[in-house]
Amino acid sequence: MNSSIIISMFGKHANRTPFSYAAFIKFFNRNNIIIDNESESPDIICSGFHIDIAAERDWINSIKNKNPFVKILIVSEEPLWDMTWHKNPFENKQICNSTGFEYFYINHFNSKVFHFSNIPYFITTEPKYIARYLMLLSLHENLTPSSLLSYWSNVKNLISCFAEKRVDKKYIVSKNGYHTHSNFRSILIEQLVGFGGAQIEGKGWNTDSPRQILPDWHADKLAKTFKNSKFMMAIENTDAPSYVTEKVFDAFSTLSIPVVVKSQVQELEKTFGDAAVVSITNENVNLIKLLLDIRIDLDFAELYLNNLRKLLSLFRNVEQIDKQISCHTSSLTQEIIKAFKHE
């Protein structure tokens, strides 16, 4: 690009886009994308959820009065929102039903912005994730398969589950071969209620408050689960291309075996190759029996430790992390050019 594009953020969900993360902003600047929330006449106004368009109608109109050519961009990093609250998340060009405003929509389903080669987007957004993983994973790197098996045989809990309870049918959605899993995850956790070997936390299970209101929900989870359970629930709330969050990495960092749905495994292979996880299908399953009966042998323990050390190698490579962030920002820049410079 020869000239800069000025982007101003708006709405309640503005903090959940690539433009809100300090690690990303320097790469956007290199692409002549300038984030300026004080600009009176930005080229683009952006948020992370399409409902912010209606909520900020008056502010958007004030910007349009100053710059009639301003474009509206929604960049969603939350596939569950896209699946449950949007009629068609697979198209880029959209119209807000309540305002009539046209907007350009970018998410996991309709772009390559979030695609990754080995380090998922989510854990590049905040330096704290990789810093914590490095600290904890390094404590385990000298374990042997036999010592790991011994640990798993004597650990306190069979499984840890940190997830919001969702049973409302509105969260059960299938579109274009992708499925939501938060209700299925809740059904599995429900089986564990009253079972002495399960650690369960999250809104709807033992509290009405979401864990996100904690000063640091992620540090709290790692502290409470560190070397505490043989397995950890690591099922994402939905399928989506390149959608992998912190859950599997939390499991390895706390020396637990991740429990995932089978449809997740292909994405995890980008990071691990052959992933040391327990995968289940979206069917009726007796989770306690499955976990008690599953055969965890020396070969699996060796694979697990190989996965763990692969993570350490990846997270110690600062250049690789920067390269992945650069790929995301470059891809998003190209989407912006395509949408707003060549209409």
N, C-alpha and C positions, 0 to 999 in steps of 0.2 A: 504494500500500500504506500502511496506517496504522501497521503495526509492522514492525520489521526482521526479516529472515530471516538467520540466522547459518549460514554455510557453513564447514566445515572440510575441508581437502584431505588426501588420503591416497594412499599408493602411489607406486611408482617413476615413474609418468607424470603425477604431479600438476602438474609444471612445464610441461606442454604443454596448458594450457587457457586460456581467456580470463581466468580468475580469478587467473592467476599473473603477469600482465603489469602493471607499474606504471602504464602509460598507461591501462589499462582500469579499475583499481581505483577511481579517483576517480569515474568515471561509475557504477560499481556502487553506490558509497556514496550517490550522489544518488538512486538507486532503492531505497534502504534494504536493499541487499544488503551484508552485512558479512562480510568474509573474516577468520575468527578460527581459526587452526589450534591454538590452545591451549584452545579451549572444551571443557569436559567434557560438554556436552549441546547440540551443534549441532542445528539443524533439518534440515540436509542435509549429507551427506558426499559428496565429489566427487573423481573422478580423470579421467584422460584416456584410459584404456584398460580395457576390461572385464576383462582378465586380472588386474588389480590387486585385484578383489573377492575372488577365491580366495586370492591371495597374502597379503591382509591380513584373512583371515577372523577371526582371534583379536581383532584390534583392533576390527573392526566389531562383533563380539559384545560387546566391552566397552562400546562406545558404546550399543549397543542395550539393554544392561542398565541404563544410566543414563537413556536416553530411548527407550522402546519405539516411539515414533512417528517416529523419525529416518528420513529417506528417503535412498536411494542414487541418486546422479546420475553418469552418465558423459557427459562432453562430449568428443567426439573431433574433433580438427582434422586427422586423418590418414586420408583416404579409402582409402589402400592397406591400412591395418590393417583398416578396416571391410569392405573387399571380400575380403581374403584370410583373415582370422581370425574373422570373424563370420558366422554362418549366415544371419542376416536383418538387414542394417543399415537396412532401410527402415521398421521399426516402432519406435515410441517405448517402449512398455512391453515389458520383457524380464524373463527369469528366468535367473539364473546357474545353469548346469547342475550345477556341482560343489558349490555351497553351498545352492542353493534360494532365495537372496535375490532379492527383486524389486528391479528398478532401472529408472530412466528414462534413456533413451538419446537423446542429441542429436548429430547429425552433419550433414555436408553434404547427405546424401541425404534426410533425414527432417525437416528444419527449414529455416527461413529465417535462422537465426542468422548464417550466414557470407555471406549475400547482400551484394553491394556494387553501388554505382552507377558508380564509376570508379576507386576505389583498393582493391585487393584486401586482404582481411583479413590475410593473412600479413605483408605489409610494414608494417602498422600496429602489429604486436605489439611491435616493438623499435625505439626511436628511431634506432638505428644504421643501419638500412636506408635510410631516407629521407635522413638526414644524408650518408651516403656517396654516394647517388645524386645529390643536389644538387651535391656537390663535383665529381663526375666529369662529370656531364651539362653543367654550366656551362662546362666546358673545350671543349665541342664546339658550343655554340649559335651561334657565328658562322661555322661552316663553310658553304661553298657546295656545291651538288650536284657541281660539277665537281671541286672539291678532294677531296670524299669519294670519288668514283670513282677519282681518282688514288691516294688512300691505299689503297683496297681492291685496286688493281692491283699494289701493291708490298708489301703487308703480309707478314709472315713466314710465317704458317701459313694453310692453307685453312680449318681448323676446330679449335676447342677443345672438348673433351668432359670434363666433370667429373661423374662419375656412378659409383655402385656397380655392379659387374658382377653381374647377376642372370640365371641361366639355369635355375634350378629351376622345374619345371612348376607348383609350388604358387603361383607368382606370376602365372600365366596364368589370369585369372578374368574372366568376363562375367556381369553381373547386371542385369536390368531395362534393358538397352540401354547400360549403362556397361561400359567395358573397361579393363583394366590395360595399361600400356605399358612397364613397366620391362624386361621381357624383350625386347620389340621394340627398345627403345633400345639394349640390350646387343648385339643382333644387328647393328645399324647400326654401333656402335662397333667391333665385332669386325672389320668390313671395313676399318677404318682402321689396325689394328695392323700395323706395318711400313711404313706409308705415311709418307713423310718430312714431309708437310705437315700432320700432325695432332698436337695436344697432347692427351694422354689422361692423366687422373688419377682415382683413386678406388679404393676397396677392390675387390680382385679383378683389377685390371689390372696394377698395379706394386707393390702392397703388400697385406698382410693386415689392415691397420688402417683403420678407417673415418675419414673426414676429420673427423667430428664430435669426435674426441678432440683435434684441434688447439686451441690456445688461442683462436683465432678463425678458424674455417673460412671464413667469408664474406670477411673481409679478405684472407685468403690467396688465395682464388680471384680476387678483383678485382685484386690485385697481380700475379698470375701471368698474367692474361689481358688486362690493360689494353693496348689498341692492339697486339694480338698476333696476331689472327686475323680473317679475313674473315667467317667464320660461327661461331656458337656453338650447341652442342646445348642446346636449351631444352625438350625433351619432358618433360612431367610424368609421374610414375609411374602415374597413373591418371586417367580421366575422373571428374568429379564436378561437380555444380552449384556455380558460383562458386569453383571450386578453381583458383587461380592463385598460384604461389609467387614466389620471387625470380628464377627463371631468365631470363625474358624481360627483366626490368629490368637484370639483370647484363649481358646482351648489349648493350643500348643504352648502358649506362654505360661499357662497354669498347670501344665503336664496332664491334661485331660485329652481323651479321645473325642474328636468332634462327631456328633450325630447330625447327619444332613439328610435331605431328600435326594433321591437318585438323580433328579434333573439338575442338581447343583454341581454334580461331580465334574461335568465337562468344563465348566468355568474354573473349577479348582485345579484342574490339570494344567492350566496355563502357568500356575505358580509352582505346583508340586511335581508335575509329571504323574506318577502313580501315587495318589493321595491316600494316606493312612487314616481313613475315616470309616465310620459305619453309616452306610446309606440305606434308607428305607423308602418304600414306595408309598404313594398317597392312598393307602388302603387301611382297612381295619387291622390293627396289629397290637398284640399284647407286648407293650414296650418293656415292662419289667422282665417278663420271661425272655424276650429277645436278648436283652442286655446280660442277663444272668447266664444264658445258654451259649452266647457267642464265644467262639474259640479265639482267644488272644494268645498267640504263641511267639516264639523267639523271632520267627520271620517277620511277623507283624511289628514286633517291638523294634526290630532293626529298621524296617521301612519307616516307622514313626520317627526314629532318631535321625534317619537320613532326611526326612521332610523338615525336621526341626533345624538341622544344620544348614539345609538349603535356604531356609528363611533367614538365618543369621547371615549367611553370605550375601543375600539380596539386600538386607536392611543395612549392612555395613558399607554398601556401595553407594556413596552419596551421588556420584555421577549418574548411576543408573536411575536413582530416584528422580533427580533433576530431569533426566531424559524423558521419563514417563510423564512428568508434569508438563514438560515442553510439548510433548505429543498431544496432550489434552488441550492445552491452550492454542496450539497451532490449528488443531482440528476445529475447535470452536471459532477461531478467527476466520477460517475458510467458510464455515457455515454462515457467519455474519456477512461476509463479502458476497456470498452466493445469494443470500436473502435480500440484502439491502443495497447492494451496489449494482446488481444486474437483474433487476426486476423487469 
